[in-house]
Amino acid sequence: MLKIPRIFLSTSRFPSSSLIKFVKELCLVFPNSKKINRGGKFLPSLVSFCLFNQATDILFLYENRGKPTTLVLVHLPNGPSIFFGLSNVTFHIKKKINLKKMSSPHVIIDNLDSDLGKRFGKIFASLFPQPSSKSTRVVTFSGRGKSIILSHHWFEKEGVSNKNLLLHRLGPNFCMHPFKIILGVIGEKEEKIEWTLTPFINSFKK
C-alpha cells in the first residue's frame, strides 16, 4: 500500500514577501502540503518536527534579493536530499478558479530518460497522491538538457463530443537545475554526497 504524501514547506530565516508567496503557491501545486514557519529553528530541529508530524517530504526554499534561487527536496525519514537551483520563476496567473478545491493533478514525467533523470522522475511522482479520473489539473516535469521545467496547467473539454482539450496555464512555473544529491537528510553532521554536478560531466547522459 502506497503511503499518502504529506509535504511540509519552509524557507530560510526572514523570508521576503516574494518567497512567502512562492511557498504558498507551491502548496497549491502539491496536495496535502503545508507551510511551516522556520522561526529560529536549526535544520535538525525542523526535520525532527516534520518527522514527529508524519511528514513524508520537506521542501526548503531559499532566495537572493527577493528572488527564489534554491530548492532542497528532502525525502523522509532517511533521504535522499536533492538540491536544485531555480530560475525563470513565474507566479500563478489569476483566473476565476479555486485551486484549493481542485483534486490531485495528473503528473507527467517527460524526457527524463537517463538513470539520473529516471530517479528524479520517481521522486517527483512520489510527491503526489493518485489523481481522480475526473481531475482537470496537470503538473509536468520536463527534462531540458541539465534542467527540469515544472509547469502547472488545468484543462477543460470543448466541442460537441468533448474531445477537444483547452489548456490553461496556471502557476507557479519554473526551471530547476539539479546540482547535488546527498544520501541522507539535510542537516546531518556527516554529509555523504552521492552525486554532484561538475562543469565537465553531463550526468544526464550517463
C-alpha positions as CSV (number, residue, x, y, z in Angstrom):
1,M,0.0,0.0,0.0
2,L,1.4,3.4,-1.1
3,K,1.9,6.0,1.6
4,I,-0.1,9.2,1.0
5,P,2.4,12.1,0.6
6,R,2.4,14.7,3.4
7,I,4.7,17.6,2.5
8,F,5.9,20.4,4.6
9,L,7.4,23.6,3.1
10,S,9.7,26.0,4.8
11,T,12.2,28.8,4.0
12,S,15.4,30.4,5.0
13,R,15.1,32.8,8.0
14,F,13.5,36.2,7.5
15,P,11.9,35.3,4.1
16,S,10.8,38.1,1.8
17,S,7.2,38.6,0.8
18,S,8.1,37.2,-2.7
19,L,9.5,34.0,-1.2
20,I,6.4,33.6,1.1
21,K,4.2,34.0,-2.0
22,F,6.2,31.3,-3.8
23,V,5.8,28.9,-1.0
24,K,2.1,29.5,-0.7
25,E,1.7,28.8,-4.4
26,L,3.7,25.6,-4.2
27,C,1.3,24.5,-1.5
28,L,-1.4,24.7,-4.2
29,V,0.7,22.6,-6.6
30,F,1.3,19.8,-4.1
31,P,-1.8,18.2,-2.5
32,N,-1.7,17.6,1.3
33,S,1.1,20.1,1.8
34,K,1.5,22.8,4.5
35,K,3.8,25.8,5.0
36,I,5.6,25.9,8.3
37,N,7.4,28.9,9.7
38,R,11.2,28.5,10.1
39,G,11.5,30.9,13.0
40,G,14.7,30.4,14.9
41,K,14.8,26.6,14.4
42,F,18.0,25.0,13.1
43,L,17.7,22.4,10.3
44,P,17.9,19.3,12.6
45,S,15.1,20.6,14.8
46,L,13.0,21.4,11.8
47,V,13.5,17.9,10.4
48,S,12.6,16.4,13.8
49,F,9.4,18.5,13.9
50,C,8.4,17.3,10.5
51,L,9.1,13.6,11.4
52,F,7.0,14.0,14.5
53,N,4.2,15.2,12.4
54,Q,4.5,12.3,10.0
55,A,5.7,14.3,7.0
56,T,7.0,12.2,4.1
57,D,8.9,15.1,2.5
58,I,10.2,18.6,3.1
59,L,10.8,21.4,0.6
60,F,13.2,24.1,1.7
61,L,13.2,27.3,-0.3
62,Y,16.0,29.9,-0.4
63,E,16.3,33.3,-2.1
64,N,18.7,36.0,-3.1
65,R,17.5,39.6,-3.1
66,G,13.9,38.6,-3.1
67,K,14.2,36.0,-6.0
68,P,13.8,32.3,-5.3
69,T,17.2,30.7,-6.1
70,T,17.3,27.2,-4.4
71,L,15.0,24.4,-3.6
72,V,16.1,21.4,-1.5
73,L,13.8,18.4,-1.6
74,V,14.3,16.1,1.4
75,H,12.7,12.7,1.4
76,L,11.9,11.4,4.9
77,P,12.9,9.6,7.0
78,N,16.2,8.7,5.6
79,G,16.8,10.8,2.4
80,P,17.9,11.4,-0.2
81,S,18.2,15.2,-0.2
82,I,18.3,16.8,-3.7
83,F,19.5,20.3,-4.3
84,F,18.1,22.4,-7.2
85,G,19.0,25.9,-8.4
86,L,15.9,27.8,-9.6
87,S,15.4,30.2,-12.5
88,N,12.6,31.7,-14.6
89,V,10.1,31.6,-11.7
90,T,6.6,32.9,-12.7
91,F,3.7,33.0,-10.3
92,H,0.1,31.9,-10.5
93,I,-1.9,33.6,-13.2
94,K,-5.1,34.8,-11.5
95,K,-8.2,33.2,-13.0
96,K,-11.7,32.5,-11.7
97,I,-10.7,29.1,-10.4
98,N,-10.3,27.8,-6.9
99,L,-7.2,25.6,-6.8
100,K,-7.7,24.6,-3.2
101,K,-10.9,22.8,-4.3
102,M,-9.3,21.0,-7.2
103,S,-8.4,17.4,-6.9
104,S,-4.9,16.0,-7.1
105,P,-3.3,16.6,-10.5
106,H,-2.2,14.2,-13.2
107,V,1.6,14.1,-13.2
108,I,3.6,13.9,-16.5
109,I,7.3,12.9,-16.4
110,D,8.8,13.9,-19.8
111,N,12.2,13.4,-21.3
112,L,13.9,12.2,-18.1
113,D,15.3,9.1,-19.6
114,S,18.8,8.8,-18.1
115,D,19.4,6.8,-14.9
116,L,19.6,10.1,-13.0
117,G,16.6,11.5,-14.8
118,K,14.5,8.4,-14.0
119,R,15.5,8.7,-10.4
120,F,14.3,12.3,-10.3
121,G,11.1,11.3,-12.1
122,K,10.3,8.6,-9.5
123,I,10.9,11.1,-6.6
124,F,8.7,13.8,-8.2
125,A,5.9,11.3,-8.8
126,S,6.0,10.2,-5.2
127,L,5.1,13.8,-4.1
128,F,1.5,13.4,-5.5
129,P,-1.3,11.0,-4.5
130,Q,-3.2,9.1,-7.1
131,P,-5.3,11.5,-9.1
132,S,-9.0,11.1,-9.7
133,S,-10.1,10.2,-13.2
134,K,-12.1,13.5,-13.1
135,S,-9.1,15.7,-12.3
136,T,-8.6,18.6,-14.7
137,R,-5.2,19.6,-13.4
138,V,-1.8,18.7,-14.8
139,V,1.8,19.1,-13.4
140,T,4.6,18.4,-15.8
141,F,8.3,17.7,-15.1
142,S,10.1,18.0,-18.4
143,G,13.8,17.4,-18.9
144,R,15.7,20.0,-21.0
145,G,19.4,19.2,-21.0
146,K,20.7,19.6,-17.5
147,S,17.5,21.3,-16.3
148,I,13.9,20.3,-15.4
149,I,11.0,22.5,-16.2
150,L,8.0,22.4,-13.8
151,S,4.8,23.6,-15.4
152,H,1.3,23.7,-13.9
153,H,-1.9,23.7,-16.1
154,W,-5.6,22.9,-16.0
155,F,-7.7,21.9,-18.9
156,E,-11.3,21.9,-20.0
157,K,-13.1,19.9,-22.6
158,E,-14.7,21.6,-25.6
159,G,-16.7,20.6,-28.6
160,V,-19.9,18.6,-29.0
161,S,-18.2,15.3,-28.0
162,N,-15.8,16.9,-25.5
163,K,-12.9,15.5,-27.4
164,N,-11.0,18.8,-27.7
165,L,-9.0,20.0,-24.8
166,L,-8.3,23.6,-24.0
167,L,-5.1,24.0,-21.8
168,H,-4.8,26.9,-19.4
169,R,-1.5,27.9,-17.8
170,L,-1.6,28.3,-14.1
171,G,1.5,28.6,-12.0
172,P,3.9,28.7,-10.4
173,N,6.1,27.6,-13.3
174,F,9.9,27.5,-13.0
175,C,13.1,25.8,-14.1
176,M,15.1,23.5,-11.8
177,H,18.8,22.9,-12.1
178,P,19.9,19.9,-10.1
179,F,23.4,20.2,-8.7
180,K,23.8,17.8,-5.7
181,I,22.3,14.7,-4.1
182,I,23.2,13.6,-0.6
183,L,22.3,10.2,0.6
184,G,20.8,11.2,4.0
185,V,18.8,14.1,5.3
186,I,20.0,17.7,5.2
187,G,21.5,18.9,8.4
188,E,23.2,15.7,9.4
189,K,26.7,16.0,10.7
190,E,28.3,13.7,8.1
191,E,27.1,14.6,4.6
192,K,27.5,11.7,2.2
193,I,27.4,13.1,-1.3
194,E,26.0,10.6,-3.9
195,W,26.2,12.9,-6.9
196,T,27.3,16.5,-7.7
197,L,27.2,18.4,-10.9
198,T,30.6,19.4,-12.4
199,P,31.2,21.6,-15.4
200,F,33.0,18.8,-17.1
201,I,30.5,16.0,-16.8
202,N,27.0,15.9,-18.3
203,S,25.4,13.5,-15.8
204,F,22.1,13.4,-17.6
205,K,23.8,11.4,-20.4
206,K,25.0,8.6,-18.2
